[in-house]
Amino acid sequence: GGSCGLRLDDALAYTTDTVIDPATAEFARGAKLLMHEVWLTDEESALEDAGRTGHSSAGPVADLAFSAGVGRLFVVHHHPKRPTADLEPIAESMRGRAGCPVEIPVEGRVYEL
């Protein structure tokens, strides 16, 4: 009923299917790349109980990336009914808060760590 994260040295921290938790910031602290789910927009989160959904929203994920001091944030694990065109505005809303580059990774593209 829970989720787990994956960390590869200081190169990558990956977390998904989770609500925002201060322990995740400690887990990701200093990672070059954080891949974190953003299932909900902030507007949707205001209407939905994140604890009930078991998922995170954009603003708190950006804040987590900032507090963890990560080098880059990839926004992953989106709601499956969300159109691809709606993902970039979500990432844009996070960029000022995250303190690092925020990207929507593209399936099939290779990214250097």
N, C-alpha and C positions, 0 to 999 in steps of 0.2 A: 503493500500500500504506500510505499514511499518512493523516493528516487535517490540516485547517487550521482556524485560528480566524478570527473576524471581529471587528473592533473598530470602533465608530463613535464617534469622538472620546472623550469621557469618559462618554458616555451608556450604552454597551452593549459588553460583551465576550461572545462566544459561542464555546464550545468543546465539541466532541462527538467521539465515536469516538476517545478517547484515554485513555491511562493518565495518572496524576498525574505532572507534570513541573514542576520548579521554574521553568522558563522560562514556564510558563503563568501562574504567580503574577505574574511581571514583566509579562507581556503584559496581564493584567487589572488591574494595580495602579491603584487609585483610581477604577475604573469605578463609575458609579452602579448599574448592574445587571450581574451576571454570570449568564449562562445556561450551566450546565455539566451534562454528562451524569452520571447516577448509575445505572449499569447493575446494579451489585451491591450488596447489603447488606454490612455488615462481616462478618457471619457467612459469607456466601457467598464473600467474598473470601479468608477464612481457608482455605477449602477449594479455591479455584480460583486458578490462576496468572493474575493480572491482566494480566501481560505477554502471556500466550498469548491471552487474550480480547480484548486491545486496548481494555479498558474500565476505568472508574473505580468506586470504591466510596464509600459515604456519608461515612465519617469523614474520609478524606483529602481529599475535596472540601470538606468543612466547614473543615478546617485550611487548605486553599489559599485559600478565601474570606477567612478571618481574616488570613492573612499578606499577602494582596493588598490588604486594607483596602477591600473593595468595600462599596457602600451596601446592596445587596440581592442575594440569591441565588435564582435560579429553578432548580429541579431538573428537568431535562429528559432526554430520550432514555433511557427506561426499557426494561427487558427487555419485549418484546412479550407474553410470557406472564404477566407480573405483573398481578394484578387491581388495578383502580383503588383499591379499598379498602385495599390494602397500601402505597400511596404516602404517605399522610399519616403513618403511623408512621415511615417512613424520614425524612421531612422533620423530624418531631419529634425524632428521634435526633440530628439535625444542628444544631438550634437553639442549644444551649448552647455548641457549639464554633465556630460560624461567625462570631460577633461581629456579626451583622447579621440582619435578618429573612430567613427561609427560607420559600419558597412553592413550591407545586405549581401552575404556571399551568394555567388551564382553557381548553381549546380553544374558540375563538370569542369569548372575552372580550377586550376592549381594555384594555391596560395603559398608563398614562401613565409616561413616562420623566422 
